[in-house]
Amino acid sequence: MELEEELKVVGNSLKSLEVSEEKANQRVEEYKRQIKQLSVKLKEAEARAEFAEKTVKKLQKEVDRLEDELGLNKDRYKSLADEMDSTFAELAGY
């Protein structure tokens, strides 16, 4: 009788281990699926980040160009204003 009971206990343990193994395999498959999805999302995010960095560089170049142009135009304006002041001063002297 002891042997039969021990056999039942071992059989039940085996069934329990098989169920645990199946559950573990399901979790592994779910983790693999999640890793695959996250890898795709990571690649997409990296691509967006790279595009954003390129865009920022282009925009910064444009800002620098516009700031240079603004400086030149300020200098031209000052030169013209000085020339007009000089001309008005000459005209006022006549």
C-alpha contacts under 8 A as a table, 3 or more apart, distances in Angstrom:
res1	aa1	res2	aa2	distance
1	M	4	E	5.26
1	M	5	E	6.37
2	E	5	E	5.17
2	E	6	E	6.07
3	L	6	E	5.02
3	L	7	L	6.01
4	E	7	L	4.93
4	E	8	K	6.18
5	E	8	K	5.00
5	E	9	V	6.17
6	E	9	V	5.02
6	E	10	V	6.11
7	L	10	V	5.07
7	L	11	G	5.95
8	K	11	G	4.89
8	K	12	N	5.99
9	V	12	N	5.09
9	V	13	S	6.04
10	V	13	S	4.96
10	V	14	L	6.05
11	G	14	L	5.02
11	G	15	K	6.23
12	N	15	K	5.05
12	N	16	S	6.08
13	S	16	S	4.98
13	S	17	L	6.06
14	L	17	L	5.00
14	L	18	E	6.08
15	K	18	E	5.00
15	K	19	V	6.19
16	S	19	V	5.14
16	S	20	S	6.14
17	L	20	S	4.93
17	L	21	E	5.95
18	E	21	E	4.97
18	E	22	E	6.13
19	V	22	E	5.10
19	V	23	K	6.22
20	S	23	K	5.11
20	S	24	A	6.05
21	E	24	A	4.96
21	E	25	N	6.04
22	E	25	N	5.01
22	E	26	Q	6.19
23	K	26	Q	5.05
23	K	27	R	6.27
24	A	27	R	5.06
24	A	28	V	6.17
25	N	28	V	4.99
25	N	29	E	6.22
26	Q	29	E	5.14
26	Q	30	E	6.18
27	R	30	E	4.98
27	R	31	Y	6.07
28	V	31	Y	5.05
28	V	32	K	6.14
29	E	32	K	5.03
29	E	33	R	6.21
30	E	33	R	5.07
30	E	34	Q	6.17
31	Y	34	Q	4.99
31	Y	35	I	6.03
32	K	35	I	5.07
32	K	36	K	6.18
33	R	36	K	5.13
33	R	37	Q	6.26
34	Q	37	Q	5.07
34	Q	38	L	6.03
35	I	38	L	5.07
35	I	39	S	5.96
36	K	39	S	5.09
36	K	40	V	6.35
37	Q	40	V	5.22
37	Q	41	K	6.29
38	L	41	K	4.95
38	L	42	L	5.99
39	S	42	L	5.00
39	S	43	K	6.25
40	V	43	K	5.20
40	V	44	E	6.27
41	K	44	E	5.06
41	K	45	A	6.08
42	L	45	A	5.04
42	L	46	E	6.06
43	K	46	E	5.08
43	K	47	A	6.17
44	E	47	A	5.11
44	E	48	R	6.24
45	A	48	R	5.06
45	A	49	A	6.08
46	E	49	A	5.00
46	E	50	E	6.12
47	A	50	E	5.14
47	A	51	F	6.21
48	R	51	F	5.11
48	R	52	A	6.06
49	A	52	A	4.99
49	A	53	E	6.13
50	E	53	E	5.12
50	E	54	K	6.33
51	F	54	K	5.17
51	F	55	T	6.17
52	A	55	T	4.99
52	A	56	V	6.09
53	E	56	V	5.08
53	E	57	K	6.27
54	K	57	K	5.15
54	K	58	K	6.30
55	T	58	K	5.12
55	T	59	L	6.10
56	V	59	L	5.05
56	V	60	Q	5.98
57	K	60	Q	5.07
57	K	61	K	6.25
58	K	61	K	5.19
58	K	62	E	6.35
59	L	62	E	4.99
59	L	63	V	6.14
60	Q	63	V	4.96
60	Q	64	D	6.12
61	K	64	D	5.09
61	K	65	R	6.16
62	E	65	R	5.02
62	E	66	L	6.10
63	V	66	L	5.11
63	V	67	E	6.05
64	D	67	E	5.10
64	D	68	D	6.21
65	R	68	D	5.15
65	R	69	E	6.17
66	L	69	E	4.92
66	L	70	L	5.99
67	E	70	L	4.98
67	E	71	G	6.21
68	D	71	G	5.10
68	D	72	L	6.34
69	E	72	L	5.11
69	E	73	N	6.18
70	L	73	N	5.07
70	L	74	K	6.10
71	G	74	K	5.11
71	G	75	D	6.28
72	L	75	D	5.10
72	L	76	R	6.23
73	N	76	R	4.94
73	N	77	Y	6.02
74	K	77	Y	5.02
74	K	78	K	6.15
75	D	78	K	5.14
75	D	79	S	6.13
76	R	79	S	5.02
76	R	80	L	6.10
77	Y	80	L	5.12
77	Y	81	A	5.98
78	K	81	A	5.00
78	K	82	D	6.03
79	S	82	D	5.15
79	S	83	E	6.14
80	L	83	E	4.97
80	L	84	M	6.07
81	A	84	M	5.08
81	A	85	D	6.13
82	D	85	D	5.07
82	D	86	S	6.11
83	E	86	S	5.03
83	E	87	T	6.10
84	M	87	T	4.94
84	M	88	F	6.05
85	D	88	F	5.12
85	D	89	A	6.04
86	S	89	A	5.05
86	S	90	E	6.23
87	T	90	E	5.07
87	T	91	L	6.16
88	F	91	L	4.97
88	F	92	A	5.94
89	A	92	A	5.06
89	A	93	G	6.27
90	E	93	G	5.09
90	E	94	Y	6.76
91	L	94	Y	5.41
